[in-house]
Amino acid sequence: MRVKLKDIEFSSPILTASGTYGYGHEVRDMADVNQWGGIITKSVTRHPREGNPPPRIAETRSGMINSIGLANLGVEKYCNEIIPSLNELQTKVIINIAGSAMKDYLETMEMLESKNGKHVGYEINISCPNVKEGGIEFGVNCEMTEQLTIEMRKRTDKLLIMKLSPNVTRIEDIAQAAESGGADAVSAINTVVGMAIDVKTRRPKLNTAFGGLSGPAIKPIAIANVHKVFKAVNIPIIGIGGIATAKDVVEFLLAGATMVQIGTMNYQNPNLGIQLKGELSEYYSQNEIEKTEDLIGKVEYHSN
């Protein structure tokens, strides 16, 4: 079950997705966080953010749409209040960073690096609007992605993971830009743009109208994007998007993912990742799979 990213070994290939498990301590009465392969914390930004006004979550038939708006307490409080509790965890911790300008990302990372945190790396949310470039997202532009990765790489020796958006023309181009910039891995995919309307009031169910769709509904999109990226880069991929069963995990591995993240389904069952770890181990035994690496990218095409 053990897998490696760079020189960091994880006890299983199953991680929590950013924003769906808080900072880990919120679920301690419901789940043993230390049983996960690792947790990725909710995004932290340079300054505190209240996020978007409610309603900002809407349930869909097989998932949810959210427009939380990166609500968080800001990096100063994060360093003082959250890092100490993260240091107590017995599992690997990766901190997700978001920003609205290059300076925000860099200052946030510098402040986190200055603390004696036990976290093993950073996942960089590049699906954020760059206010200095008129609101274009960092993750839809190869040049911006590469430049941001280069600058962040200069500031840390820890794992550097760039989180890719599916809302682009060619996700593999963005992945290659992240690889060129020095990323150790990419995670894919972030949410897909979605909208829901209340037919009684005729109003959008979210205050912002549009939000990020996640959950089982996007799994086929995620699988396709992971496989496209797998064929385009040499760095590991962390697959995200609608994982609910051990078979879903295996599907992502076959498509080319080295690890996976569970997100939306955590709201239904905070223990899901722990359960799937056991089910995945059973699958390995039943199918005589010695290690996770034996599955990565092993999808077989139909012969003509």
Order of alpha helices (4+ residues) and beta strands (2+ residues): beta-beta-beta-beta-beta-beta-alpha-alpha-beta-alpha-beta-beta-beta-alpha-beta-alpha-beta-beta-beta-beta-beta-alpha-beta-alpha-beta-alpha
